[in-house]
């Protein structure tokens, strides 16, 4: 083994220059969400089966998929990375440590290691992107923003990957409520690299949060030739487009979008399942009969109710099961309440504090016990951010609470919640119509 430099001038322990180049190609595939990212990683192994960072990346890719069945394989890859990293550089040993922590369900611990790597190696874009993911699912908007901004002085447009870092910066600014700088960062990112679906998506979030549906739809449409080259993440951008149509009251277009792109019938990816469940629930709240569209989602998640990798994901699985009246949702609730898990499981305290009461609320909602929905949700509604996801994604739970209050006949609560929403989204079609009805 020898020491090479990657394209950002970081040392990389590899068998040869071809292996180092293949690793750079794999990282670019991860950043651009290329459909062949997995094949690129296979090319790294073909060039050097004993590269510690290749085994780290294998573990990372598996954990990013948030599928319980892949965790043992991810753990094996992390263990191999730790074995090989003994003869690697300190930075690579830290990556192996982070892979071990994450595969042991300690995502918080892994994030701390990635942040430590960035203090000494601010151009390690793999550590930056993984910390970005972990901070996103911690729900902490300040960490999401600051993690990128603290390393930005070490970068400029001449460093490979700078555009992707600007896309991350855009999303951090957006979730922290700094919409002007978020928009500017996303525009810079896309100007440098139009094939960055994360930057496209960050801009869409800015438009959604500012209630600028027409501008958001124009942006998505202009970049359609680029983001439709991405892996299944493109389905999430289709979801954003549908959300903006929904805000405009274009229900027929939303249903067509769901069937053509959001449903993703061949996919078992957690994000696709969450996209589909959340859009169907929004449509139902807005008075649309979605027919039997819940059933395929529920069928996919029935066997995944004990994974508990992310509470955000668990709740969307529970939503689908409750929607079809599947008793499995009650088993899921009891398992969540009783589950202890590994001592360092980052998801465990969130699942207990938020997952259990919110699953109770979702079950009550489908049972027609609308007062119970409010009783479960109101004590935790200002803590929901801790389960991660974006403001736009978590808005689903506000909608469910509003709909439950309305169906319970609780006029005062309905008007109060709608008044909050109306102030934040003054051009939202459903909010304005429903507020007028409640006020009357």
C-alpha positions as CSV (number, residue, x, y, z in Angstrom):
1,X,0.0,0.0,0.0
2,X,1.1,3.5,-0.7
3,X,0.0,7.1,0.0
4,X,-1.7,9.0,-2.8
5,X,-3.5,12.4,-2.9
6,X,-7.2,12.6,-3.8
7,X,-8.5,15.5,-5.9
8,X,-8.9,17.7,-2.9
9,X,-5.2,17.1,-1.8
10,X,-6.1,14.7,1.0
11,X,-3.9,11.7,1.7
12,X,-5.4,8.3,0.7
13,X,-3.9,4.9,1.4
14,X,-4.3,2.8,-1.8
15,X,-2.7,0.1,-3.8
16,X,-2.2,2.4,-6.8
17,X,-3.1,5.6,-8.6
18,X,-6.0,3.8,-10.4
19,X,-7.6,2.9,-7.1
20,X,-7.3,6.5,-5.8
21,X,-8.9,7.8,-9.0
22,X,-11.7,5.3,-8.7
23,X,-12.3,6.5,-5.2
24,X,-12.6,10.1,-6.3
25,X,-15.0,9.0,-9.0
26,X,-17.1,7.2,-6.4
27,X,-17.2,10.2,-4.1
28,X,-18.4,12.4,-7.0
29,X,-21.1,9.9,-7.7
30,X,-22.3,10.1,-4.1
31,X,-22.3,13.9,-4.1
32,X,-24.2,14.1,-7.5
33,X,-26.5,11.3,-6.5
34,X,-25.6,9.4,-9.6
35,X,-27.6,6.2,-10.4
36,X,-24.3,4.4,-10.8
37,X,-22.7,5.4,-7.4
38,X,-22.8,1.7,-6.3
39,X,-21.1,0.6,-9.5
40,X,-18.5,3.2,-8.9
41,X,-17.8,1.8,-5.5
42,X,-17.4,-1.7,-7.0
43,X,-14.8,-0.2,-9.3
44,X,-12.8,0.9,-6.3
45,X,-12.9,-2.6,-4.9
46,X,-11.8,-4.0,-8.2
47,X,-8.8,-1.7,-8.2
48,X,-8.0,-2.3,-4.5
49,X,-10.0,-4.7,-2.3
50,X,-8.0,-3.7,0.8
51,X,-8.5,0.0,0.7
52,X,-9.8,1.0,4.2
53,X,-11.7,4.0,2.8
54,X,-13.5,1.8,0.3
55,X,-14.8,-0.4,3.1
56,X,-15.8,2.8,5.0
57,X,-17.7,4.0,2.0
58,X,-19.4,0.6,1.7
59,X,-20.6,0.9,5.3
60,X,-21.7,4.5,4.8
61,X,-23.7,3.7,1.6
62,X,-25.5,0.9,3.4
63,X,-26.4,3.0,6.4
64,X,-27.5,5.9,4.2
65,X,-30.2,3.5,2.8
66,X,-31.8,3.2,6.3
67,X,-32.8,-0.4,5.8
68,X,-32.5,-2.7,8.8
69,X,-31.6,-5.7,6.7
70,X,-28.4,-4.0,5.5
71,X,-27.1,-3.1,9.0
72,X,-25.3,-6.4,9.5
73,X,-23.5,-6.0,6.2
74,X,-22.7,-2.4,7.1
75,X,-21.2,-3.6,10.4
76,X,-19.1,-6.2,8.6
77,X,-17.8,-3.5,6.2
78,X,-17.0,-1.2,9.1
79,X,-15.2,-3.9,11.0
80,X,-13.1,-4.6,7.9
81,X,-12.4,-0.9,7.5
82,X,-11.2,-0.7,11.1
83,X,-8.9,-3.7,10.6
84,X,-7.3,-2.2,7.5
85,X,-7.1,1.3,8.9
86,X,-4.4,0.2,11.4
87,X,-1.9,0.8,8.6
88,X,-3.6,3.9,7.2
89,X,-3.5,7.6,8.0
90,X,-5.1,9.1,11.1
91,X,-7.9,10.7,9.1
92,X,-8.7,7.3,7.6
93,X,-8.7,5.7,11.0
94,X,-11.2,8.3,12.1
95,X,-13.4,7.4,9.2
96,X,-13.2,3.8,10.2
97,X,-14.1,4.8,13.8
98,X,-17.1,6.8,12.5
99,X,-18.3,3.8,10.4
100,X,-18.1,1.6,13.4
101,X,-20.1,4.0,15.6
102,X,-22.8,4.6,12.9
103,X,-23.3,0.9,12.2
104,X,-23.7,0.4,16.0
105,X,-26.6,2.9,15.7
106,X,-24.7,5.7,17.3
107,X,-25.2,8.3,14.6
108,X,-24.6,11.1,17.0
109,X,-21.2,9.7,17.9
110,X,-20.3,9.2,14.3
111,X,-21.3,12.8,13.6
112,X,-18.9,14.0,16.3
113,X,-16.1,12.1,14.6
114,X,-16.9,13.6,11.2
115,X,-16.8,17.0,12.7
116,X,-13.5,16.3,14.3
117,X,-12.1,15.2,11.0
118,X,-13.3,18.5,9.5
119,X,-11.4,20.5,12.1
120,X,-8.1,19.2,10.7
121,X,-9.2,18.4,7.2
122,X,-11.9,20.9,6.2
123,X,-11.8,19.7,2.6
124,X,-12.9,16.2,3.4
125,X,-16.2,16.5,1.6
126,X,-17.2,12.9,2.5
127,X,-17.0,13.8,6.2
128,X,-18.9,17.1,5.4
129,X,-21.7,15.4,3.5
130,X,-22.1,12.7,6.1
131,X,-22.2,15.2,9.0
132,X,-24.8,17.1,6.9
133,X,-26.9,14.0,6.8
134,X,-26.6,13.3,10.5
135,X,-27.3,16.9,11.4
136,X,-30.4,16.9,9.2
137,X,-31.8,13.8,11.0
138,X,-30.9,15.3,14.4
139,X,-33.3,18.1,13.4
140,X,-30.9,20.8,14.7
141,X,-30.9,23.6,12.1
142,X,-28.1,25.5,13.7
143,X,-25.8,22.5,13.5
144,X,-26.9,21.9,9.9
145,X,-25.9,25.4,9.0
146,X,-22.8,25.8,11.1
147,X,-21.2,22.5,10.1
148,X,-20.8,23.7,6.5
149,X,-20.1,27.3,7.2
150,X,-17.2,26.6,9.6
151,X,-15.2,24.9,6.8
152,X,-16.2,27.2,4.0
153,X,-13.1,29.4,4.3
154,X,-10.9,26.5,3.3
155,X,-12.8,26.2,0.0
156,X,-13.1,28.2,-3.3
157,X,-14.5,27.6,-6.7
158,X,-11.2,25.9,-7.9
159,X,-11.5,23.1,-5.3
160,X,-13.3,20.1,-6.8
161,X,-16.7,19.6,-5.1
162,X,-17.1,23.3,-4.2
163,X,-20.5,23.4,-5.9
164,X,-21.8,20.5,-3.8
165,X,-20.6,22.3,-0.6
166,X,-22.5,25.4,-1.7
167,X,-25.6,23.2,-2.1
168,X,-25.2,21.9,1.4
169,X,-24.7,25.5,2.6
170,X,-28.0,26.5,0.9
171,X,-29.9,23.8,2.7
172,X,-28.4,24.7,6.1
173,X,-29.3,28.4,5.6
174,X,-32.8,27.4,4.5
175,X,-33.6,25.2,7.5
176,X,-32.2,27.9,9.8
177,X,-34.6,30.4,8.3
178,X,-32.1,32.5,6.4
179,X,-33.9,32.4,3.1
180,X,-32.1,35.1,1.2
181,X,-28.6,33.5,1.7
182,X,-30.1,30.1,1.1
183,X,-31.4,31.1,-2.3
184,X,-28.1,32.8,-3.2
185,X,-26.0,29.8,-2.2
186,X,-28.3,27.4,-4.2
187,X,-28.1,29.7,-7.3
188,X,-24.3,29.7,-7.0
189,X,-24.2,25.9,-6.6
190,X,-26.4,25.3,-9.7
191,X,-24.5,27.9,-11.7
192,X,-21.3,25.9,-11.1
193,X,-22.9,22.4,-11.4
194,X,-26.5,22.2,-12.8
195,X,-26.5,18.4,-12.1
196,X,-26.7,18.9,-8.3
197,X,-30.0,17.6,-7.2
198,X,-29.4,18.6,-3.5
199,X,-28.9,22.3,-4.5
200,X,-32.0,22.1,-6.7
201,X,-33.9,20.7,-3.8
202,X,-32.5,23.3,-1.3
203,X,-33.9,26.1,-3.6
204,X,-37.2,24.3,-3.8
205,X,-37.3,24.3,0.1
206,X,-36.7,28.1,0.1
207,X,-39.6,28.6,-2.3
208,X,-41.9,26.4,-0.2
209,X,-41.1,28.1,3.0
210,X,-41.6,31.5,1.5
211,X,-44.9,30.4,-0.1
212,X,-43.5,31.2,-3.6
213,X,-45.0,28.3,-5.5
214,X,-44.8,29.8,-8.9
215,X,-41.2,30.7,-8.6
216,X,-40.4,27.2,-7.2
217,X,-42.2,25.4,-10.0
218,X,-40.4,27.5,-12.6
219,X,-37.0,26.6,-11.0
220,X,-37.8,22.9,-10.9
221,X,-39.0,22.9,-14.4
222,X,-36.0,24.8,-15.7
223,X,-33.6,22.3,-14.2
224,X,-35.7,19.2,-15.0
225,X,-33.1,17.9,-17.7
226,X,-30.5,17.9,-14.9
227,X,-32.2,16.5,-11.7
228,X,-34.0,13.8,-13.6
229,X,-30.5,12.2,-14.2
230,X,-30.2,11.5,-10.4
231,X,-30.9,8.3,-8.6
232,X,-34.2,7.8,-6.7
233,X,-33.7,11.2,-5.0
234,X,-35.3,12.7,-8.1
235,X,-38.5,11.3,-6.7
236,X,-38.2,13.6,-3.8
237,X,-38.0,16.6,-6.2
238,X,-41.1,15.3,-8.0
239,X,-42.6,15.3,-4.5
240,X,-41.6,18.9,-4.0
241,X,-43.2,19.9,-7.3
242,X,-46.4,18.1,-6.2
243,X,-46.4,19.9,-2.9
244,X,-46.3,23.3,-4.7
245,X,-49.1,22.2,-7.0
246,X,-51.0,21.2,-3.8
247,X,-50.4,24.7,-2.3
248,X,-52.0,26.1,-5.5
249,X,-55.0,23.9,-5.2
250,X,-54.2,21.9,-8.3
251,X,-55.5,18.6,-7.0
252,X,-55.8,16.8,-10.3
253,X,-52.2,17.6,-11.2
254,X,-51.1,16.4,-7.8
255,X,-52.8,13.0,-8.3
256,X,-51.3,12.6,-11.7
257,X,-47.9,13.5,-10.3
258,X,-48.3,11.0,-7.5
259,X,-49.2,8.2,-9.9
260,X,-46.5,9.0,-12.4
261,X,-43.5,9.8,-10.1
262,X,-44.1,9.9,-6.3
263,X,-45.6,6.4,-5.8
264,X,-42.4,4.7,-7.1
265,X,-44.0,1.3,-7.1
266,X,-40.7,-0.6,-7.6
267,X,-38.8,1.2,-4.8
268,X,-38.3,0.2,-1.2
269,X,-36.2,3.2,-0.4
270,X,-37.2,4.8,2.8
271,X,-37.4,8.3,1.3
272,X,-39.7,7.1,-1.5
273,X,-42.0,5.5,1.1
274,X,-42.1,8.7,3.2
275,X,-42.7,10.8,0.1
276,X,-45.7,8.7,-0.9
277,X,-47.3,8.4,2.5
278,X,-47.0,12.1,3.3
279,X,-48.4,13.2,0.0
280,X,-51.4,10.8,0.2
281,X,-52.1,12.0,3.7
282,X,-52.1,15.6,2.6
283,X,-54.4,14.8,-0.3
284,X,-56.9,13.2,2.1
285,X,-56.8,16.1,4.5
286,X,-57.7,18.3,1.6
287,X,-60.7,16.2,0.8
288,X,-59.4,14.0,-2.0
289,X,-60.3,10.3,-2.2
290,X,-57.0,8.5,-2.9
291,X,-58.7,5.1,-3.5
292,X,-56.5,2.1,-2.7
293,X,-53.2,3.9,-3.1
294,X,-52.3,3.3,0.6
295,X,-52.2,-0.4,0.2
296,X,-48.9,-0.8,-1.8
297,X,-47.1,1.4,0.8
298,X,-48.5,-0.6,3.7
299,X,-47.5,-3.9,2.1
300,X,-43.9,-2.6,1.7
301,X,-43.5,-1.5,5.3
302,X,-45.2,-4.4,7.1
303,X,-41.9,-6.2,7.4
304,X,-39.9,-3.2,8.5
305,X,-41.7,-2.1,11.7
306,X,-38.9,-3.1,14.0
307,X,-36.0,-1.5,12.3
308,X,-36.1,1.8,14.3
309,X,-33.2,3.5,12.5
310,X,-34.9,6.9,12.3
311,X,-38.1,8.0,14.1
312,X,-39.0,10.2,11.2
313,X,-39.2,7.1,9.0
314,X,-41.0,5.0,11.6
315,X,-43.8,7.5,11.8
316,X,-44.4,7.4,8.0
317,X,-44.5,3.6,8.1
318,X,-47.0,3.8,10.9
319,X,-49.0,6.3,9.0
320,X,-49.4,3.9,6.0
321,X,-50.3,0.9,8.3
322,X,-52.9,2.9,10.2
323,X,-54.4,4.2,6.9
324,X,-55.3,0.7,5.8
325,X,-56.3,-0.5,9.3
326,X,-53.4,-2.9,9.6
327,X,-53.1,-4.3,13.1
328,X,-49.4,-4.3,12.6
329,X,-49.3,-0.7,13.6
330,X,-50.4,-1.6,17.1
331,X,-47.6,-4.1,17.4
332,X,-45.2,-1.4,16.1
333,X,-46.4,1.0,18.8
334,X,-45.9,-1.6,21.6
335,X,-42.5,-2.5,20.3
336,X,-41.4,1.1,20.2
337,X,-42.6,1.6,23.8
338,X,-40.8,-1.5,25.0
339,X,-37.7,-1.3,22.9
340,X,-34.4,-0.6,24.7
341,X,-31.8,-1.2,22.0
342,X,-28.1,-0.6,22.3
343,X,-27.0,1.8,25.0
344,X,-25.6,4.3,22.4
345,X,-28.5,4.1,20.0
346,X,-29.0,7.8,18.9
347,X,-32.6,7.1,17.9
348,X,-33.8,5.5,21.1
349,X,-34.5,8.6,23.2
350,X,-36.2,10.3,20.3
351,X,-38.4,7.2,19.6
352,X,-39.5,7.2,23.3
353,X,-40.1,10.9,23.7
354,X,-41.7,11.6,20.3
355,X,-42.2,8.4,18.4
356,X,-44.6,6.7,20.9
357,X,-47.0,9.7,21.4
358,X,-47.0,10.5,17.7
359,X,-47.8,6.9,16.7
360,X,-50.6,7.1,19.3
361,X,-51.9,10.2,17.6
362,X,-51.7,8.6,14.1
363,X,-53.7,5.5,15.4
364,X,-56.3,7.7,17.1
365,X,-56.6,9.8,13.9
366,X,-57.4,6.8,11.8
367,X,-59.8,5.5,14.5
368,X,-61.7,8.7,14.5
369,X,-60.7,9.6,18.1
370,X,-59.8,13.1,17.2
371,X,-59.7,14.6,20.7
372,X,-57.1,11.9,21.5
373,X,-55.0,13.1,18.5
374,X,-54.8,16.6,20.1
375,X,-54.1,15.2,23.5
376,X,-51.1,13.2,22.2
377,X,-49.7,15.8,19.8
378,X,-50.1,19.1,21.5
379,X,-47.6,18.3,24.4
380,X,-44.9,17.5,21.9
381,X,-45.7,19.6,18.9
382,X,-42.8,22.1,19.5
383,X,-40.4,19.2,20.0
384,X,-41.1,17.4,16.8
385,X,-38.0,19.0,15.1
386,X,-35.9,16.6,17.1
387,X,-36.8,13.6,15.0
388,X,-35.2,15.3,12.0
389,X,-36.5,15.8,8.5
390,X,-37.1,19.3,7.1
391,X,-39.6,22.0,8.0
392,X,-41.6,21.1,4.8
393,X,-41.7,17.4,5.7
394,X,-42.6,17.9,9.3
395,X,-45.5,20.2,8.3
396,X,-47.5,17.0,7.7
397,X,-47.9,16.6,11.4
398,X,-49.3,20.2,11.8
399,X,-51.8,19.4,9.1
400,X,-52.9,16.2,10.8
401,X,-53.4,18.1,14.1
402,X,-55.4,20.8,12.3
403,X,-57.6,18.3,10.6
404,X,-58.2,16.4,13.8
405,X,-59.2,19.5,15.7
406,X,-61.6,20.4,12.8
407,X,-63.1,16.9,12.8
408,X,-63.4,16.9,16.6
409,X,-65.6,20.1,16.3
410,X,-63.1,22.0,18.4
411,X,-63.6,25.4,16.8
412,X,-61.3,27.4,19.0
413,X,-58.3,25.1,18.5
414,X,-59.0,24.8,14.8
415,X,-59.1,28.6,14.3
416,X,-56.0,29.1,16.5
417,X,-53.9,26.5,14.5
418,X,-55.1,27.9,11.2
419,X,-54.3,31.4,12.2
420,X,-50.7,30.3,12.9
421,X,-50.5,28.6,9.6
422,X,-52.1,31.5,7.7
423,X,-49.5,33.9,9.1
424,X,-46.7,31.7,7.9
425,X,-48.3,30.8,4.5
426,X,-50.5,33.6,3.4
427,X,-50.9,32.3,-0.1
428,X,-51.6,28.7,0.7
429,X,-54.9,27.7,-1.0
430,X,-56.1,25.1,1.5
431,X,-55.2,27.2,4.6
432,X,-57.0,30.3,3.3
433,X,-60.1,28.3,2.4
434,X,-60.2,26.3,5.6
435,X,-59.6,29.4,7.8
436,X,-62.5,31.1,6.1
437,X,-64.7,28.1,6.8
438,X,-63.6,28.0,10.4
439,X,-64.0,31.7,11.0
440,X,-67.6,31.5,9.6
